[in-house]
Amino acid sequence: MDKELRIIISGGGTGGHIFPAISIANAIKIKRPDAKILFVGAQGRMEMQRVPAAGYEIKGLPICGFDRKHLLKNLIVLFKIFRSQQLAKHIIRKFKPMVAVGVGGYASGPTLNVCAEKNIPCLIQEQNSYAGVTNKLLAKKASKICVAYDGMERFFPKEKIIMTGNPVRQNVLNVDLTQQEARKKFGLDPDKRTILLVGGSLGARTINESVKQHLDLVKDNSNIQLIWQTGKYYFQEMQAAVKAFGELDNLVIGDFISDMGAAYKAADLVISRAGASSISEFCLIGKPVILIPSPNVAEDHQTKNAMALVNKDAAVYVKDAEAPQVLIKEALDLVQNDEKLRSLSENIKTLGLKDSANVIADQAIQLALGK
């Protein structure tokens, strides 16, 4: 029997980091139920709720990113980095991990740095087509780097790279409903074309404004129906706008969709930001998608994610600044174009990499056991 596994998984900040991290942990536990897994995240970020909800212990570091607009505030940031490094040392000394897995996000920096100093092997999982700052800095210290896009040797040593794809939520892939049943679950007509709009776990102002400004088009196209996830920050404002407009039988609005698998199943077309985890889900389920990359992310990596698909005719791209004017009209036209939908579905499906969580889990276990 192999010795007991002790594994740290660090990172977070957004659902795009957290969902893959939890998927990797779940895959490790299936392979090795005896494994002890500890998460390390950033205090105040969503991983501090999502990880315990998934059944795992998490420790928080007081880390945050640099403020590029207010440079004086970075004195506090530097103190938080120092404090996080000290806390990471304490956590690692006590937990004694055999391997550290970094999924990106602020907390993975101090955690993997300390592990590397102690000669604990490190694995990086980079979700995006353009590597994040933290992962680029950690690359020299990592033993293995798991990626989801071609051409990542631009950022990382080629000999360390393993093409694995991004782990995705299992409830997105394992849906036992038909498309008609999924639509009924949302109170919609089972036979009408359906568009799903999602802006990530927190919502997206541009996507929400695009709908808000064109509720008349939604009403005029009553043969098409919409499922609209606004995000919690925007829900009250958007709900009030719909109420002021008047009755819309072909629109379902909510702040958060708990069963995203059913929502994807119900949809003929998805409108989404271009986060790496979401794109990986679309590839695996073969879902036609219009991508509106967020302009408010480091290195404009969402645009780079989107163009990796658009250049292969696997997705439609709408620029964030243009979306309020053109998005809804373009979506209403596209969802009725059978030939284009079929082409997008076929092309995006060729880009999906299956069993990513299992492959990454195997790599982490091998490192932990010194193999």
N, C-alpha and C positions, 0 to 999 in steps of 0.2 A: 504493500500500500504506500503510495506517495505521501510525503509529509504534508501536514496541514498547510493550506494556501492562505496567505494574508495579502490582500490586494487593496491598494488605494486607487480610487478614481477621482480625479480632480478637474474642476472647471465649471462652467455654467454661465449664468447671466441671462440667457434666452432659452426658449423652448428648443431652438435649433441645436444647442449644446446639451441640454438636459435629457431630451428624449433619446438621443444616441447613447449617452452615458448609461442610462437606465437599461436600455436594450442590451448593451454589452454586459452589464452586471447580471441581468437575467440569464443571458447565455452562459456566463461563467457558472452560475448556481445550478443550472441544469446539468452541465458537464461535471461539476464538482460541488455537490450539495454541502460538503464540509467547509467550503471556502468562507473565510471571514473577509467581508468587503466593507470598507469605510470610505465614504465620500468626503471630500473637502471642497467647500464652496465659498462664495462671497457673502458676508453678512448683509441682510436686507434684500438680497436678490431672490428670484423665484425658486431657485433650487432648494432653498431652505424650507419650502413647503412641499414642493413636488417630490423630492427624494424620500422624505419620511412617509409620504402618502403611498409610495411604491414599496415601502417595507424595509428601507435601508437607513442606517445611522449616518448622520452628516455632521461635520464640524465646520464652523464658519470662521473665515478670516476677514479682518476689517479692511480689505483691499478695494481699491477703485482705480479707474483709469485716469490718465492725465487730462487736465482741462486745457485744451489748446487755445481757448479764447481768453481765459483769465489766468495768466501765468503765475501770479502770486499765490493763487490757491494751490499750486503744485507743491508748496512747502508742506502742506498738510498731507498731500498724496505721498510724498517721499517718506514722511513719518509713518503713514499707514503701510507702505511697502516694507519698511524696516520692522514694524510691529508684526506684520503678517509673516515675515521670514522667521522671526523668533517663535511665534506660535506654531508655525509649520514644523520647526525643529522639535518642539515639545510633542506635538501630535505624532510625528514619525518615530521619535524615541520611544514613546509609549506603545504605539501600535505595532512597530517592527514589521513594516510591509516587505514583501519579497519582490514586488514589482509595483511600479506606479504607472497609471494610465492617464494621460492628459487629453482632454477633449476640447481644449480651447476655452477662452474666457480668463478673466483676471486671476482667479484663484490657482489656476494650473501653474502659473509662473513660479511663485514661491515654493509650492509643494514639490514640483519636479526638480527645481534647482537644489533644494535640500536633499532630495533622494539621490540626485546625481553626485552631490558632494560626498555622500555616504556609500557610493558605489552600488546603489540599488538600481537595477535596470529600469529604464523608462521607455514607454511606448507612447507615441503621439498619434492622435486621430484628428486629421485635418479634413473638415467637411467641405470647404469651399474650393473653388477653382483658383482663387487667389489667396495665398496663405496669410493667416493673421500674424500680427506682430509678435504675440506671445509664442506661437509655435515656431516662427522663424528664429527667434532667439534661443529656443530650447533645442532646435534641431541638432546642433553639434553634440549635445549631451545625450540625445536619444539613441536607443539601440535599434528601434524600428519605427517607421513612420507610415501609417496607414492612410491612404488617400482615395479620393473618389473621382478624380479627373485626370486625364492625360496631361503630360507636359509639366508635372510638378517638380521635375528636376531643376526647374528655374529657381526654386526656393530651397530645395532640400538635396542632400547628398544622394545621388542616384542609387548607390548600393544599399541604402537603408529603406528605400521606398517599396511598399507593397500595395498593389491595387486591390482594394477590398470593397469599395463603395461605402455608402453611409448606412448605418443601422437605422431602421425605421420602426415605428410603432406597430406591433403585431396586430392590434385591433383594426388597423387600417387595411391590412392584407387579408385577414381572416373574417370575411363578412358573409354570413349565410343568407342574406336577404337578396331577393331579386330587385331590379331597378324599380319596378312598380311598388313593391312592398316598402322599399326605402323611402320613396316619395310619400306614401301614405303615412309613414312614421312622422313625417314633418307636416302632416295635414294638407298635403298638396294633391292635385289631380295626378293619378298614376300614369296618365297617357300624354301629358304635356312635356315639351322640351323644358329642361331645367338648367339654370345657371347657378353655380355656387360662388359666392364672393367671400374670401377670407383674407384678413390682413395680419395674420400671425396672432400669437396669444394675447398681445396687448392692443391689437387693432392697427389700422393704417388710415391716417387722415385723408390721403389722396383718394383711396378707393371709396371711402365713405362719402366724401364730397362729390365724387363722380356719380354716385347713385342719388344722393340728396338733390343735386342740381337737375336731374333728369327723371324725376318720378313721373313726369308726363309721358315720357317714352315708355316707361314700364307699364303704365296704364294703357297706352295705345296698343301695345303688343300683348294683349290678354291671352294669346295662344302660347305665350312663354311665361314661365314662372321662375322666381328667384328665391334662393336661400341666402340670407345676408347676415354674416357674423360681423358685428361692428367692433368687437373688443370692448372691454369694460369701461375704458376711458371715454368712449364716444357714444355709448349706448343711449343714455338719456337724451342727449341732443338729437341723435338720429331718430329715435322713437318719437320725439316731439315733432320733428319735421314730417314724418309719415302721418301722424295724427292730424296735423294742420292741413296736410294736402287732401286728406279724405280717404275713403275706403279703397284698399288695394287687395283684392282677393288673391292675386297672383304673386304676393310678396310675403315671405316669412322672415321676421327680423328677430335677432337675439344677440346677447353680448358674447356668448360663448357656446360652442357646440361640443358637448361631451363625447358624443359618438361620431367622430369624424369619419370613421369607416362607412357608416350609413350615409353620411352627407356626400362623400365622394361617389358612393354607389348611385345615389339619386341623381347626380349631375351628369349632363351631357358635356358640359364645359365648366372649367374652373377659372376664376380670376384670382390671382394671388401675387404677393410679393415673391421675390426670388431667393428666399433663404435656402440653404443647401439641403436641409432635412426635408422641406416641403418638395423640392425638386426631385429628390430621391424617391419620395412616395409616388409622385406623378409618374416617374419612369417605371416603377414596378407595377403599378396598376394600369398603365397605358392610358392615362387620362389627358385629353386635349386641354391645353391651358394657355391663357393669356397672362404673361408675366409683366408686372409693373415694378421694376427694381426700386428699392428704397434708396434715395440719394443721401440718406443720413447714416451711412455705415462706413466703417474704416476702409480706406483704399477703394471705395466704390465696388466692393467685391460682389454685390448682388447683380450689378450690370454684367460683370464678367461671368457670373454663374449663368445668367439668362442667355448671354450670347453664345455660350458653349452649346446650348440647345438650338437657339435660333439659327445658327450657322449650319445646322444639320436638318433644318426644316422640321424640327421637333417641338417647336413652341412659337407663339406669336408674342412680339415685344411691343409694348406701348410705353413711351417715355413718361416719367412721373409728371413732368410739367405740362404735358399735353393731355393726360388722362381725363381731367374734369371735362374737357371739351369733346373728346372722341371715344372714350372707353366704352360707354354703355351702347352707343350706336353700333360700334364695331362688334361688340359681344352679341348683340341681338341679331346682327346679320350672320355672324359666324355660326351661331348655334343652330341655324337653319340650313347650313351648307353641309350636306351629308358627305360629299366627296372630300372636302377640306378636313372635316372632323376625323374621317377615317384615315386620311394621310397623316395627320398629326399624331393620332393614336398609334399607328404602326411605327412611325419614326421614333417617338419617345420611348416606346417599349424596348427598342433595340439597345437603349442606353442604360437600362436597369441592371444592376448587379445584385444577385440574390444571396441570401445567407451571410450578409456582411457582418452581423453581430457575432455569428458563430466563428467566422474566420478570424475576426479580431480577438475574440475570446481565446481561441486556440493559440494565437500568437502571444497573448499575455500570459497564459498558463505555461507555455514553453519557456518564456523568459524567467518566470518565477521559479521554475524547476531547474534553471540553468541548462536548458537544452538548446 
